[in-house]
């Protein structure tokens, strides 16, 4: 896990927040770790990537309820494995690409295409 300290707005050095990058899943070799990265920001929102594609995130919706949102697999079996690691294979709860993008917009206030 890599931690990066960020200074909060206001610039005071004693107000550092930690940003974390880590691998998720169960790869037997660290050589594949870069294919399954999880990023946790300073506000504890989490983002899961398969290669360079956002496939899941954990954030509060407009009502303040924190949930993990996972997109349906539309890629390879490897990405399918990554999705299963995140949601324990709960395919019924996965969102269509359109619903995933709409939920991202609701949670973050910007379209996913602006940050991808």
Biopython code that builds the backbone (N, CA, C, O; Angstrom):
import numpy as np
from Bio.PDB.StructureBuilder import StructureBuilder

atoms = [
    (1, "UNK", "N", (0.842, -1.168, 0.000)),
    (1, "UNK", "CA", (0.000, 0.000, 0.000)),
    (1, "UNK", "C", (0.891, 1.236, 0.000)),
    (1, "UNK", "O", (1.877, 1.302, 0.734)),
    (2, "UNK", "N", (0.540, 2.201, -0.819)),
    (2, "UNK", "CA", (1.253, 3.474, -0.894)),
    (2, "UNK", "C", (0.359, 4.539, -0.291)),
    (2, "UNK", "O", (-0.831, 4.601, -0.600)),
    (3, "UNK", "N", (0.915, 5.367, 0.556)),
    (3, "UNK", "CA", (0.156, 6.474, 1.123)),
    (3, "UNK", "C", (0.794, 7.773, 0.685)),
    (3, "UNK", "O", (2.015, 7.923, 0.728)),
    (4, "UNK", "N", (-0.024, 8.699, 0.270)),
    (4, "UNK", "CA", (0.434, 10.014, -0.141)),
    (4, "UNK", "C", (-0.265, 11.034, 0.734)),
    (4, "UNK", "O", (-1.489, 11.017, 0.860)),
    (5, "UNK", "N", (0.496, 11.906, 1.329)),
    (5, "UNK", "CA", (-0.104, 12.948, 2.156)),
    (5, "UNK", "C", (-0.462, 14.143, 1.294)),
    (5, "UNK", "O", (0.326, 14.588, 0.460)),
    (6, "UNK", "N", (-1.656, 14.651, 1.507)),
    (6, "UNK", "CA", (-2.109, 15.848, 0.806)),
    (6, "UNK", "C", (-2.411, 16.916, 1.837)),
    (6, "UNK", "O", (-2.954, 16.623, 2.902)),
    (7, "UNK", "N", (-2.060, 18.151, 1.525)),
    (7, "UNK", "CA", (-2.374, 19.260, 2.422)),
    (7, "UNK", "C", (-3.783, 19.728, 2.117)),
    (7, "UNK", "O", (-4.137, 19.948, 0.958)),
    (8, "UNK", "N", (-4.591, 19.882, 3.165)),
    (8, "UNK", "CA", (-5.951, 20.383, 2.998)),
    (8, "UNK", "C", (-5.910, 21.814, 2.483)),
    (8, "UNK", "O", (-4.912, 22.517, 2.643)),
    (9, "UNK", "N", (-7.013, 22.237, 1.862)),
    (9, "UNK", "CA", (-7.121, 23.641, 1.479)),
    (9, "UNK", "C", (-6.997, 24.468, 2.737)),
    (9, "UNK", "O", (-7.568, 24.122, 3.772)),
    (10, "UNK", "N", (-6.285, 25.515, 2.660)),
    (10, "UNK", "CA", (-5.961, 26.304, 3.828)),
    (10, "UNK", "C", (-4.465, 26.231, 4.085)),
    (10, "UNK", "O", (-3.895, 27.118, 4.719)),
    (11, "UNK", "N", (-3.825, 25.165, 3.588)),
    (11, "UNK", "CA", (-2.385, 25.077, 3.551)),
    (11, "UNK", "C", (-1.659, 24.800, 4.848)),
    (11, "UNK", "O", (-0.433, 24.903, 4.869)),
    (12, "UNK", "N", (-2.328, 24.458, 5.925)),
    (12, "UNK", "CA", (-1.620, 24.212, 7.175)),
    (12, "UNK", "C", (-0.983, 22.828, 7.146)),
    (12, "UNK", "O", (-1.640, 21.838, 6.822)),
    (13, "UNK", "N", (0.281, 22.770, 7.481)),
    (13, "UNK", "CA", (1.030, 21.526, 7.424)),
    (13, "UNK", "C", (0.526, 20.482, 8.415)),
    (13, "UNK", "O", (0.726, 19.286, 8.198)),
    (14, "UNK", "N", (-0.117, 20.904, 9.489)),
    (14, "UNK", "CA", (-0.584, 19.936, 10.468)),
    (14, "UNK", "C", (-1.946, 19.354, 10.110)),
    (14, "UNK", "O", (-2.503, 18.591, 10.899)),
    (15, "UNK", "N", (-2.486, 19.681, 8.976)),
    (15, "UNK", "CA", (-3.779, 19.160, 8.542)),
    (15, "UNK", "C", (-3.597, 18.257, 7.321)),
    (15, "UNK", "O", (-4.137, 18.531, 6.249)),
    (16, "UNK", "N", (-2.837, 17.187, 7.497)),
    (16, "UNK", "CA", (-2.570, 16.284, 6.385)),
    (16, "UNK", "C", (-3.603, 15.165, 6.334)),
    (16, "UNK", "O", (-3.979, 14.602, 7.362)),
    (17, "UNK", "N", (-4.043, 14.861, 5.152)),
    (17, "UNK", "CA", (-4.949, 13.737, 4.913)),
    (17, "UNK", "C", (-4.187, 12.685, 4.143)),
    (17, "UNK", "O", (-3.329, 13.011, 3.322)),
    (18, "UNK", "N", (-4.490, 11.436, 4.396)),
    (18, "UNK", "CA", (-3.804, 10.360, 3.702)),
    (18, "UNK", "C", (-4.634, 9.864, 2.526)),
    (18, "UNK", "O", (-5.844, 9.664, 2.631)),
    (19, "UNK", "N", (-3.957, 9.676, 1.421)),
    (19, "UNK", "CA", (-4.529, 9.081, 0.229)),
    (19, "UNK", "C", (-3.826, 7.743, 0.055)),
    (19, "UNK", "O", (-2.599, 7.673, 0.124)),
    (20, "UNK", "N", (-4.597, 6.675, -0.171)),
    (20, "UNK", "CA", (-4.002, 5.341, -0.221)),
    (20, "UNK", "C", (-4.250, 4.665, -1.565)),
    (20, "UNK", "O", (-5.331, 4.768, -2.143)),
    (21, "UNK", "N", (-3.233, 3.978, -2.040)),
    (21, "UNK", "CA", (-3.327, 3.109, -3.203)),
    (21, "UNK", "C", (-2.969, 1.709, -2.724)),
    (21, "UNK", "O", (-1.987, 1.532, -2.004)),
    (22, "UNK", "N", (-3.750, 0.721, -3.114)),
    (22, "UNK", "CA", (-3.443, -0.649, -2.743)),
    (22, "UNK", "C", (-3.995, -1.601, -3.791)),
    (22, "UNK", "O", (-4.833, -1.230, -4.612)),
    (23, "UNK", "N", (-3.511, -2.830, -3.747)),
    (23, "UNK", "CA", (-4.034, -3.868, -4.627)),
    (23, "UNK", "C", (-5.190, -4.563, -3.939)),
    (23, "UNK", "O", (-5.224, -4.662, -2.712)),
    (24, "UNK", "N", (-6.135, -5.044, -4.727)),
    (24, "UNK", "CA", (-7.211, -5.861, -4.187)),
    (24, "UNK", "C", (-7.176, -7.193, -4.910)),
    (24, "UNK", "O", (-6.546, -7.322, -5.960)),
    (25, "UNK", "N", (-7.838, -8.163, -4.359)),
    (25, "UNK", "CA", (-7.912, -9.456, -5.008)),
    (25, "UNK", "C", (-6.875, -10.418, -4.488)),
    (25, "UNK", "O", (-6.223, -10.170, -3.474)),
    (26, "UNK", "N", (-6.731, -11.518, -5.195)),
    (26, "UNK", "CA", (-5.904, -12.615, -4.731)),
    (26, "UNK", "C", (-4.977, -13.091, -5.841)),
    (26, "UNK", "O", (-5.049, -14.247, -6.258)),
    (27, "UNK", "N", (-4.119, -12.217, -6.315)),
    (27, "UNK", "CA", (-3.141, -12.644, -7.304)),
    (27, "UNK", "C", (-1.991, -13.325, -6.589)),
    (27, "UNK", "O", (-1.543, -12.857, -5.542)),
    (28, "UNK", "N", (-1.514, -14.416, -7.142)),
    (28, "UNK", "CA", (-0.408, -15.147, -6.526)),
    (28, "UNK", "C", (0.925, -14.472, -6.788)),
    (28, "UNK", "O", (1.927, -14.826, -6.167)),
    (29, "UNK", "N", (0.956, -13.512, -7.690)),
    (29, "UNK", "CA", (2.192, -12.813, -8.016)),
    (29, "UNK", "C", (1.967, -11.312, -7.963)),
    (29, "UNK", "O", (0.924, -10.822, -8.397)),
    (30, "UNK", "N", (2.924, -10.592, -7.442)),
    (30, "UNK", "CA", (2.840, -9.133, -7.409)),
    (30, "UNK", "C", (2.958, -8.519, -8.800)),
    (30, "UNK", "O", (2.688, -7.331, -8.977)),
    (31, "UNK", "N", (3.357, -9.317, -9.789)),
    (31, "UNK", "CA", (3.490, -8.801, -11.149)),
    (31, "UNK", "C", (2.163, -8.316, -11.711)),
    (31, "UNK", "O", (2.143, -7.468, -12.603)),
    (32, "UNK", "N", (1.038, -8.850, -11.195)),
    (32, "UNK", "CA", (-0.275, -8.489, -11.706)),
    (32, "UNK", "C", (-0.947, -7.412, -10.875)),
    (32, "UNK", "O", (-2.046, -6.970, -11.210)),
    (33, "UNK", "N", (-0.320, -6.991, -9.818)),
    (33, "UNK", "CA", (-0.933, -6.049, -8.891)),
    (33, "UNK", "C", (-1.372, -4.745, -9.521)),
    (33, "UNK", "O", (-2.364, -4.155, -9.093)),
    (34, "UNK", "N", (-0.654, -4.285, -10.529)),
    (34, "UNK", "CA", (-1.024, -3.012, -11.149)),
    (34, "UNK", "C", (-2.316, -3.115, -11.942)),
    (34, "UNK", "O", (-2.884, -2.096, -12.336)),
    (35, "UNK", "N", (-2.790, -4.343, -12.184)),
    (35, "UNK", "CA", (-4.033, -4.527, -12.929)),
    (35, "UNK", "C", (-5.267, -4.422, -12.037)),
    (35, "UNK", "O", (-6.387, -4.324, -12.537)),
    (36, "UNK", "N", (-5.068, -4.443, -10.724)),
    (36, "UNK", "CA", (-6.193, -4.394, -9.788)),
    (36, "UNK", "C", (-5.870, -3.423, -8.655)),
    (36, "UNK", "O", (-5.438, -3.824, -7.574)),
    (37, "UNK", "N", (-6.087, -2.152, -8.927)),
    (37, "UNK", "CA", (-5.756, -1.115, -7.958)),
    (37, "UNK", "C", (-7.004, -0.537, -7.308)),
    (37, "UNK", "O", (-8.044, -0.372, -7.945)),
    (38, "UNK", "N", (-6.870, -0.239, -6.034)),
    (38, "UNK", "CA", (-7.925, 0.427, -5.271)),
    (38, "UNK", "C", (-7.331, 1.706, -4.710)),
    (38, "UNK", "O", (-6.241, 1.699, -4.137)),
    (39, "UNK", "N", (-8.048, 2.789, -4.878)),
    (39, "UNK", "CA", (-7.624, 4.103, -4.433)),
    (39, "UNK", "C", (-8.624, 4.602, -3.404)),
    (39, "UNK", "O", (-9.829, 4.588, -3.658)),
    (40, "UNK", "N", (-8.149, 5.037, -2.260)),
    (40, "UNK", "CA", (-8.994, 5.631, -1.228)),
    (40, "UNK", "C", (-8.570, 7.082, -1.069)),
    (40, "UNK", "O", (-7.407, 7.362, -0.780)),
    (41, "UNK", "N", (-9.515, 8.016, -1.258)),
    (41, "UNK", "CA", (-9.150, 9.428, -1.171)),
    (41, "UNK", "C", (-9.206, 9.913, 0.282)),
    (41, "UNK", "O", (-9.528, 9.149, 1.191)),
    (42, "UNK", "N", (-8.896, 11.165, 0.477)),
    (42, "UNK", "CA", (-8.822, 11.750, 1.810)),
    (42, "UNK", "C", (-10.166, 11.784, 2.523)),
    (42, "UNK", "O", (-10.210, 11.966, 3.740)),
    (43, "UNK", "N", (-11.268, 11.613, 1.787)),
    (43, "UNK", "CA", (-12.610, 11.596, 2.373)),
    (43, "UNK", "C", (-13.160, 10.184, 2.524)),
    (43, "UNK", "O", (-14.354, 10.002, 2.760)),
    (44, "UNK", "N", (-12.301, 9.196, 2.390)),
    (44, "UNK", "CA", (-12.636, 7.771, 2.499)),
    (44, "UNK", "C", (-13.504, 7.237, 1.362)),
    (44, "UNK", "O", (-14.053, 6.141, 1.471)),
    (45, "UNK", "N", (-13.632, 7.983, 0.288)),
    (45, "UNK", "CA", (-14.288, 7.455, -0.908)),
    (45, "UNK", "C", (-13.296, 6.509, -1.574)),
    (45, "UNK", "O", (-12.095, 6.778, -1.600)),
    (46, "UNK", "N", (-13.800, 5.408, -2.109)),
    (46, "UNK", "CA", (-12.929, 4.395, -2.685)),
    (46, "UNK", "C", (-13.266, 4.172, -4.150)),
    (46, "UNK", "O", (-14.415, 4.304, -4.573)),
    (47, "UNK", "N", (-12.229, 3.831, -4.916)),
    (47, "UNK", "CA", (-12.347, 3.634, -6.355)),
    (47, "UNK", "C", (-11.566, 2.382, -6.724)),
    (47, "UNK", "O", (-10.381, 2.277, -6.407)),
    (48, "UNK", "N", (-12.214, 1.433, -7.388)),
    (48, "UNK", "CA", (-11.559, 0.208, -7.840)),
    (48, "UNK", "C", (-11.357, 0.290, -9.342)),
    (48, "UNK", "O", (-12.251, 0.697, -10.084)),
    (49, "UNK", "N", (-10.168, -0.104, -9.778)),
    (49, "UNK", "CA", (-9.828, -0.100, -11.192)),
    (49, "UNK", "C", (-9.424, -1.492, -11.641)),
    (49, "UNK", "O", (-8.755, -2.224, -10.911)),
    (50, "UNK", "N", (-9.835, -1.848, -12.844)),
    (50, "UNK", "CA", (-9.314, -3.013, -13.539)),
    (50, "UNK", "C", (-8.508, -2.456, -14.697)),
    (50, "UNK", "O", (-9.056, -1.861, -15.625)),
    (51, "UNK", "N", (-7.217, -2.655, -14.633)),
    (51, "UNK", "CA", (-6.292, -1.985, -15.539)),
    (51, "UNK", "C", (-6.487, -0.480, -15.350)),
    (51, "UNK", "O", (-6.240, 0.011, -14.248)),
    (52, "UNK", "N", (-6.913, 0.272, -16.353)),
    (52, "UNK", "CA", (-7.113, 1.723, -16.153)),
    (52, "UNK", "C", (-8.590, 2.113, -16.219)),
    (52, "UNK", "O", (-8.913, 3.278, -16.454)),
    (53, "UNK", "N", (-9.484, 1.148, -16.014)),
    (53, "UNK", "CA", (-10.923, 1.397, -16.099)),
    (53, "UNK", "C", (-11.551, 1.361, -14.712)),
    (53, "UNK", "O", (-11.358, 0.404, -13.962)),
    (54, "UNK", "N", (-12.305, 2.405, -14.372)),
    (54, "UNK", "CA", (-13.051, 2.425, -13.125)),
    (54, "UNK", "C", (-14.183, 1.418, -13.214)),
    (54, "UNK", "O", (-15.025, 1.503, -14.108)),
    (55, "UNK", "N", (-14.206, 0.456, -12.283)),
    (55, "UNK", "CA", (-15.235, -0.582, -12.323)),
    (55, "UNK", "C", (-16.120, -0.589, -11.079)),
    (55, "UNK", "O", (-17.144, -1.272, -11.050)),
    (56, "UNK", "N", (-15.734, 0.163, -10.058)),
    (56, "UNK", "CA", (-16.545, 0.231, -8.841)),
    (56, "UNK", "C", (-16.116, 1.441, -8.024)),
    (56, "UNK", "O", (-14.989, 1.921, -8.147)),
    (57, "UNK", "N", (-17.026, 1.927, -7.191)),
    (57, "UNK", "CA", (-16.676, 2.992, -6.252)),
    (57, "UNK", "C", (-17.547, 2.888, -5.013)),
    (57, "UNK", "O", (-18.635, 2.314, -5.042)),
    (58, "UNK", "N", (-17.047, 3.454, -3.927)),
    (58, "UNK", "CA", (-17.739, 3.474, -2.633)),
    (58, "UNK", "C", (-17.850, 4.935, -2.236)),
    (58, "UNK", "O", (-16.839, 5.610, -2.043)),
    (59, "UNK", "N", (-19.077, 5.424, -2.115)),
    (59, "UNK", "CA", (-19.299, 6.839, -1.839)),
    (59, "UNK", "C", (-20.731, 7.034, -1.343)),
    (59, "UNK", "O", (-21.575, 6.151, -1.500)),
    (60, "UNK", "N", (-21.002, 8.204, -0.740)),
    (60, "UNK", "CA", (-22.381, 8.474, -0.320)),
    (60, "UNK", "C", (-23.220, 8.976, -1.491)),
    (60, "UNK", "O", (-22.734, 9.720, -2.342)),
    (61, "UNK", "N", (-24.492, 8.557, -1.525)),
    (61, "UNK", "CA", (-25.407, 9.093, -2.531)),
    (61, "UNK", "C", (-25.972, 10.419, -2.024)),
    (61, "UNK", "O", (-25.536, 10.924, -0.989)),
    (62, "UNK", "N", (-26.930, 10.980, -2.741)),
    (62, "UNK", "CA", (-27.456, 12.297, -2.365)),
    (62, "UNK", "C", (-28.166, 12.289, -1.019)),
    (62, "UNK", "O", (-28.328, 13.347, -0.411)),
    (63, "UNK", "N", (-28.595, 11.120, -0.536)),
    (63, "UNK", "CA", (-29.237, 11.041, 0.776)),
    (63, "UNK", "C", (-28.218, 10.839, 1.899)),
    (63, "UNK", "O", (-28.572, 10.858, 3.078)),
    (64, "UNK", "N", (-26.949, 10.645, 1.524)),
    (64, "UNK", "CA", (-25.899, 10.448, 2.516)),
    (64, "UNK", "C", (-25.594, 8.994, 2.822)),
    (64, "UNK", "O", (-24.735, 8.714, 3.658)),
    (65, "UNK", "N", (-26.278, 8.054, 2.162)),
    (65, "UNK", "CA", (-26.060, 6.631, 2.384)),
    (65, "UNK", "C", (-24.817, 6.172, 1.614)),
    (65, "UNK", "O", (-24.738, 6.326, 0.395)),
    (66, "UNK", "N", (-23.854, 5.610, 2.340)),
    (66, "UNK", "CA", (-22.632, 5.103, 1.722)),
    (66, "UNK", "C", (-22.875, 3.697, 1.186)),
    (66, "UNK", "O", (-23.397, 2.839, 1.898)),
    (67, "UNK", "N", (-22.500, 3.463, -0.063)),
    (67, "UNK", "CA", (-22.656, 2.159, -0.692)),
    (67, "UNK", "C", (-21.525, 1.929, -1.686)),
    (67, "UNK", "O", (-20.853, 2.862, -2.126)),
    (68, "UNK", "N", (-21.337, 0.661, -2.025)),
    (68, "UNK", "CA", (-20.408, 0.292, -3.085)),
    (68, "UNK", "C", (-21.221, 0.046, -4.347)),
    (68, "UNK", "O", (-22.191, -0.711, -4.332)),
    (69, "UNK", "N", (-20.826, 0.683, -5.423)),
    (69, "UNK", "CA", (-21.502, 0.568, -6.714)),
    (69, "UNK", "C", (-20.553, -0.114, -7.690)),
    (69, "UNK", "O", (-19.423, 0.333, -7.887)),
    (70, "UNK", "N", (-21.019, -1.196, -8.297)),
    (70, "UNK", "CA", (-20.195, -2.017, -9.179)),
    (70, "UNK", "C", (-20.875, -2.100, -10.540)),
    (70, "UNK", "O", (-22.084, -2.317, -10.625)),
    (71, "UNK", "N", (-20.103, -1.929, -11.589)),
    (71, "UNK", "CA", (-20.638, -1.985, -12.948)),
    (71, "UNK", "C", (-20.712, -3.438, -13.422)),
    (71, "UNK", "O", (-19.942, -4.284, -12.968)),
    (72, "UNK", "N", (-21.634, -3.719, -14.328)),
    (72, "UNK", "CA", (-21.721, -5.048, -14.956)),
    (72, "UNK", "C", (-20.478, -5.278, -15.812)),
    (72, "UNK", "O", (-19.909, -4.339, -16.368)),
    (73, "UNK", "N", (-20.070, -6.529, -15.906)),
    (73, "UNK", "CA", (-18.897, -6.852, -16.721)),
    (73, "UNK", "C", (-19.238, -6.729, -18.201)),
    (73, "UNK", "O", (-20.202, -7.321, -18.686)),
    (74, "UNK", "N", (-18.444, -5.962, -18.891)),
    (74, "UNK", "CA", (-18.577, -5.833, -20.343)),
    (74, "UNK", "C", (-17.214, -5.958, -21.012)),
    (74, "UNK", "O", (-17.024, -5.543, -22.155)),
    (75, "UNK", "N", (-16.269, -6.538, -20.274)),
    (75, "UNK", "CA", (-14.902, -6.658, -20.759)),
    (75, "UNK", "C", (-14.472, -8.117, -20.760)),
    (75, "UNK", "O", (-15.168, -8.970, -21.312)),
    (76, "UNK", "N", (-13.348, -8.404, -20.155)),
    (76, "UNK", "CA", (-12.760, -9.747, -20.203)),
    (76, "UNK", "C", (-13.079, -10.572, -18.964)),
    (76, "UNK", "O", (-13.683, -10.088, -18.007)),
    (77, "UNK", "N", (-12.655, -11.834, -19.009)),
    (77, "UNK", "CA", (-12.816, -12.686, -17.835)),
    (77, "UNK", "C", (-11.946, -12.184, -16.679)),
    (77, "UNK", "O", (-12.289, -12.381, -15.513)),
    (78, "UNK", "N", (-10.837, -11.546, -16.995)),
    (78, "UNK", "CA", (-9.987, -10.995, -15.935)),
    (78, "UNK", "C", (-10.719, -9.886, -15.200)),
    (78, "UNK", "O", (-10.695, -9.850, -13.969)),
    (79, "UNK", "N", (-11.360, -8.993, -15.911)),
    (79, "UNK", "CA", (-12.135, -7.943, -15.258)),
    (79, "UNK", "C", (-13.296, -8.559, -14.487)),
    (79, "UNK", "O", (-13.650, -8.074, -13.412)),
    (80, "UNK", "N", (-13.890, -9.616, -15.021)),
    (80, "UNK", "CA", (-14.933, -10.332, -14.292)),
    (80, "UNK", "C", (-14.424, -10.852, -12.959)),
    (80, "UNK", "O", (-15.139, -10.804, -11.958)),
    (81, "UNK", "N", (-13.197, -11.347, -12.939)),
    (81, "UNK", "CA", (-12.576, -11.810, -11.697)),
    (81, "UNK", "C", (-12.419, -10.632, -10.731)),
    (81, "UNK", "O", (-12.685, -10.766, -9.536)),
    (82, "UNK", "N", (-11.995, -9.497, -11.243)),
    (82, "UNK", "CA", (-11.841, -8.302, -10.403)),
    (82, "UNK", "C", (-13.187, -7.892, -9.799)),
    (82, "UNK", "O", (-13.269, -7.570, -8.614)),
    (83, "UNK", "N", (-14.237, -7.905, -10.620)),
    (83, "UNK", "CA", (-15.569, -7.551, -10.124)),
    (83, "UNK", "C", (-16.015, -8.516, -9.020)),
    (83, "UNK", "O", (-16.581, -8.092, -8.012)),
    (84, "UNK", "N", (-15.760, -9.793, -9.212)),
    (84, "UNK", "CA", (-16.130, -10.784, -8.204)),
    (84, "UNK", "C", (-15.390, -10.560, -6.894)),
    (84, "UNK", "O", (-15.956, -10.777, -5.822)),
    (85, "UNK", "N", (-14.143, -10.131, -6.962)),
    (85, "UNK", "CA", (-13.391, -9.836, -5.746)),
    (85, "UNK", "C", (-14.020, -8.670, -4.987)),
    (85, "UNK", "O", (-14.022, -8.658, -3.756)),
    (86, "UNK", "N", (-14.549, -7.697, -5.712)),
    (86, "UNK", "CA", (-15.128, -6.509, -5.078)),
    (86, "UNK", "C", (-16.483, -6.825, -4.439)),
    (86, "UNK", "O", (-16.730, -6.457, -3.291)),
    (87, "UNK", "N", (-17.359, -7.506, -5.183)),
    (87, "UNK", "CA", (-18.728, -7.718, -4.679)),
    (87, "UNK", "C", (-19.047, -9.171, -4.335)),
    (87, "UNK", "O", (-20.213, -9.533, -4.183)),
    (88, "UNK", "N", (-18.025, -9.991, -4.213)),
    (88, "UNK", "CA", (-18.200, -11.412, -3.880)),
    (88, "UNK", "C", (-19.134, -12.138, -4.850)),
    (88, "UNK", "O", (-19.856, -13.055, -4.459)),
    (89, "UNK", "N", (-19.112, -11.723, -6.108)),
    (89, "UNK", "CA", (-19.900, -12.389, -7.141)),
    (89, "UNK", "C", (-21.377, -12.053, -7.160)),
    (89, "UNK", "O", (-22.167, -12.784, -7.757)),
    (90, "UNK", "N", (-21.765, -10.961, -6.520)),
    (90, "UNK", "CA", (-23.171, -10.554, -6.454)),
    (90, "UNK", "C", (-23.571, -9.833, -7.757)),
    (90, "UNK", "O", (-23.724, -8.612, -7.771)),
    (91, "UNK", "N", (-23.733, -10.577, -8.816)),
    (91, "UNK", "CA", (-24.000, -10.012, -10.140)),
    (91, "UNK", "C", (-25.357, -9.330, -10.237)),
    (91, "UNK", "O", (-25.534, -8.438, -11.066)),
    (92, "UNK", "N", (-26.312, -9.728, -9.414)),
    (92, "UNK", "CA", (-27.656, -9.134, -9.465)),
    (92, "UNK", "C", (-27.654, -7.655, -9.080)),
    (92, "UNK", "O", (-28.518, -6.897, -9.521)),
    (93, "UNK", "N", (-26.692, -7.246, -8.264)),
    (93, "UNK", "CA", (-26.633, -5.858, -7.798)),
    (93, "UNK", "C", (-25.786, -4.960, -8.697)),
    (93, "UNK", "O", (-25.717, -3.751, -8.472)),
    (94, "UNK", "N", (-25.154, -5.522, -9.690)),
    (94, "UNK", "CA", (-24.287, -4.726, -10.564)),
    (94, "UNK", "C", (-25.131, -3.809, -11.441)),
    (94, "UNK", "O", (-26.242, -4.152, -11.847)),
    (95, "UNK", "N", (-24.577, -2.647, -11.719)),
    (95, "UNK", "CA", (-25.283, -1.622, -12.487)),
    (95, "UNK", "C", (-24.938, -1.694, -13.964)),
    (95, "UNK", "O", (-23.816, -2.035, -14.338)),
    (96, "UNK", "N", (-25.915, -1.369, -14.796)),
    (96, "UNK", "CA", (-25.640, -1.218, -16.219)),
    (96, "UNK", "C", (-24.670, -0.051, -16.379)),
    (96, "UNK", "O", (-24.566, 0.778, -15.475)),
    (97, "UNK", "N", (-23.956, 0.036, -17.503)),
    (97, "UNK", "CA", (-23.057, 1.178, -17.699)),
    (97, "UNK", "C", (-23.762, 2.524, -17.533)),
    (97, "UNK", "O", (-23.202, 3.445, -16.938)),
    (98, "UNK", "N", (-24.973, 2.642, -18.048)),
    (98, "UNK", "CA", (-25.717, 3.901, -17.927)),
    (98, "UNK", "C", (-26.059, 4.202, -16.462)),
    (98, "UNK", "O", (-25.891, 5.333, -16.006)),
    (99, "UNK", "N", (-26.537, 3.195, -15.730)),
    (99, "UNK", "CA", (-26.865, 3.402, -14.317)),
    (99, "UNK", "C", (-25.614, 3.690, -13.484)),
    (99, "UNK", "O", (-25.664, 4.482, -12.543)),
    (100, "UNK", "N", (-24.496, 3.050, -13.828)),
    (100, "UNK", "CA", (-23.226, 3.296, -13.135)),
    (100, "UNK", "C", (-22.800, 4.754, -13.322)),
    (100, "UNK", "O", (-22.407, 5.423, -12.366)),
    (101, "UNK", "N", (-22.880, 5.232, -14.550)),
    (101, "UNK", "CA", (-22.522, 6.630, -14.830)),
    (101, "UNK", "C", (-23.465, 7.596, -14.121)),
    (101, "UNK", "O", (-23.019, 8.616, -13.596)),
    (102, "UNK", "N", (-24.758, 7.292, -14.096)),
    (102, "UNK", "CA", (-25.725, 8.160, -13.403)),
    (102, "UNK", "C", (-25.481, 8.172, -11.899)),
    (102, "UNK", "O", (-25.590, 9.223, -11.268)),
    (103, "UNK", "N", (-25.155, 7.027, -11.319)),
    (103, "UNK", "CA", (-24.878, 6.956, -9.885)),
    (103, "UNK", "C", (-23.607, 7.723, -9.554)),
    (103, "UNK", "O", (-23.541, 8.392, -8.523)),
    (104, "UNK", "N", (-22.603, 7.638, -10.408)),
    (104, "UNK", "CA", (-21.368, 8.398, -10.221)),
    (104, "UNK", "C", (-21.674, 9.900, -10.223)),
    (104, "UNK", "O", (-21.181, 10.641, -9.372)),
    (105, "UNK", "N", (-22.479, 10.334, -11.171)),
    (105, "UNK", "CA", (-22.871, 11.743, -11.248)),
    (105, "UNK", "C", (-23.598, 12.161, -9.975)),
    (105, "UNK", "O", (-23.338, 13.237, -9.437)),
    (106, "UNK", "N", (-24.503, 11.322, -9.493)),
    (106, "UNK", "CA", (-25.233, 11.629, -8.264)),
    (106, "UNK", "C", (-24.286, 11.746, -7.070)),
    (106, "UNK", "O", (-24.428, 12.656, -6.254)),
    (107, "UNK", "N", (-23.337, 10.846, -6.965)),
    (107, "UNK", "CA", (-22.435, 10.810, -5.808)),
    (107, "UNK", "C", (-21.357, 11.883, -5.846)),
    (107, "UNK", "O", (-20.968, 12.399, -4.798)),
    (108, "UNK", "N", (-20.868, 12.229, -7.027)),
    (108, "UNK", "CA", (-19.718, 13.128, -7.134)),
    (108, "UNK", "C", (-20.028, 14.475, -7.767)),
    (108, "UNK", "O", (-19.226, 15.404, -7.669)),
    (109, "UNK", "N", (-21.173, 14.593, -8.410)),
    (109, "UNK", "CA", (-21.567, 15.872, -8.985)),
    (109, "UNK", "C", (-20.911, 16.205, -10.316)),
    (109, "UNK", "O", (-21.094, 17.307, -10.831)),
    (110, "UNK", "N", (-20.155, 15.283, -10.877)),
    (110, "UNK", "CA", (-19.550, 15.476, -12.192)),
    (110, "UNK", "C", (-19.717, 14.190, -12.996)),
    (110, "UNK", "O", (-19.707, 13.100, -12.425)),
    (111, "UNK", "N", (-19.869, 14.305, -14.308)),
    (111, "UNK", "CA", (-19.973, 13.100, -15.121)),
    (111, "UNK", "C", (-18.673, 12.298, -15.078)),
    (111, "UNK", "O", (-17.585, 12.871, -15.016)),
    (112, "UNK", "N", (-18.789, 11.008, -15.111)),
    (112, "UNK", "CA", (-17.615, 10.135, -15.057)),
    (112, "UNK", "C", (-16.683, 10.394, -16.238)),
    (112, "UNK", "O", (-15.468, 10.238, -16.113)),
    (113, "UNK", "N", (-17.229, 10.781, -17.362)),
    (113, "UNK", "CA", (-16.411, 11.043, -18.559)),
    (113, "UNK", "C", (-15.469, 12.224, -18.365)),
    (113, "UNK", "O", (-14.446, 12.309, -19.045)),
    (114, "UNK", "N", (-15.795, 13.145, -17.443)),
    (114, "UNK", "CA", (-14.926, 14.295, -17.194)),
    (114, "UNK", "C", (-13.709, 13.923, -16.359)),
    (114, "UNK", "O", (-12.715, 14.650, -16.362)),
    (115, "UNK", "N", (-13.769, 12.815, -15.652)),
    (115, "UNK", "CA", (-12.646, 12.434, -14.800)),
    (115, "UNK", "C", (-11.902, 11.204, -15.325)),
    (115, "UNK", "O", (-10.829, 10.869, -14.822)),
    (116, "UNK", "N", (-12.452, 10.545, -16.309)),
    (116, "UNK", "CA", (-11.815, 9.325, -16.825)),
    (116, "UNK", "C", (-10.707, 9.649, -17.797)),
    (116, "UNK", "O", (-10.065, 8.742, -18.326)),
]
sb = StructureBuilder()
sb.init_structure("model")
sb.init_model(0)
sb.init_chain("A")
sb.init_seg("    ")
for serial, (resi, resn, name, xyz) in enumerate(atoms, 1):
    if name == "N":
        sb.init_residue(resn, " ", resi, " ")
    sb.init_atom(name, np.array(xyz, "f"), 0.0, 1.0, " ", f" {name:<3s}", serial, name[0])
structure = sb.get_structure()
